């Protein structure tokens, strides 16, 4: 009977030590690796978002450079429901 208790105690202690080793291994290797992978993913997302914004700005700049002062004024005022009569004086302004 005591032999079985000793065997059960040593098996339980072995399982506890094995569990502790697995926990330490996971804490030392797996968690930092997962954090690093998450950080790299976040940096990638930030870079992709910055690239998307840059491309959007380039499209906006190209669109705006193709528009005349009158067109820009009329577009701005009409989007706000205002009359575009105020923009008429810009029709004769030479482009820069």
N, C-alpha and C positions, 0 to 999 in steps of 0.2 A: 504494500500500500504506500509506504513512504517512498519507495523507488519510483512508483508512478507519479507521485506528487513532485518529486525532484525532476523527473523527466518532463512533466507538464510545465513546471516552473522554468526549466532551462529552455524548452521550446517557446514558451511565452516571452522569455527574455531575448531569445534569438530573433523572434518575430518583431519585437520592439526595437532591437538594434537595427534590423534590416529596414524597418519602417523609418527609423531615424536617419539611416544612411540615404535612403531614397529621398527623404525630405531635404536633407542637406544638399544632395546632388541636384535636385530640382531648383533649390534656392540659388545655388552657385552657378549653374549652367543654363537651365531652361528659362527662368524668369528674366535674367538680364538679356538673353537672346531675344525673347519675346518683346521686351521693352525696346530693344534696338530695332527690331523689325517694325514695330509700331511707329517708332520715331522716323525711320526711313520712309515708311509709307506716308506719314504726315508731311514730311519734307517734299516728297514727290507730288502729293496733292496740292501743296502750296505752290510749287513750281508750275504745275499744270494750270492752276488758276491764274497765276501771274502771266503765263503765256497767252491764255485765253483773253485776259483783259488787254494785253498789249495788242493782240490781233484786232480786238474790237476797237481800240483807239485808232489803229491804223486805218480801219475801214471808215471810222467817223471822220478822221482827218481827210482822207481821200474824197469822201462825200462832200465835206464842207468846202474844200478847195475848188471843187467843180461848180459850186453855186455862186451866183452873183449876190451882191449886197441886197438888191431888191428881192431876190428869191428867198434869201435868209430872213429878211424882215417880214415878208408876206407869210412865210411858213410859221414864223414865231407868233405873229399876231393872230393868224387864222386858227392856230391850235388853241388859242385862248378865247376864241369867239369874238375877237375885236375886229373892227373894219381895217382893211389893208390900205385905205386911202393915204395914211401917213407915210407909206413906203414909196409913193409915187415920185417923190423928189429924189429918190435914189436911182431911178431909171437911167438918168444921164450921167451918173458918177462913173468915171473910168475905172476899170479894174486895176488893181495894184500889181 
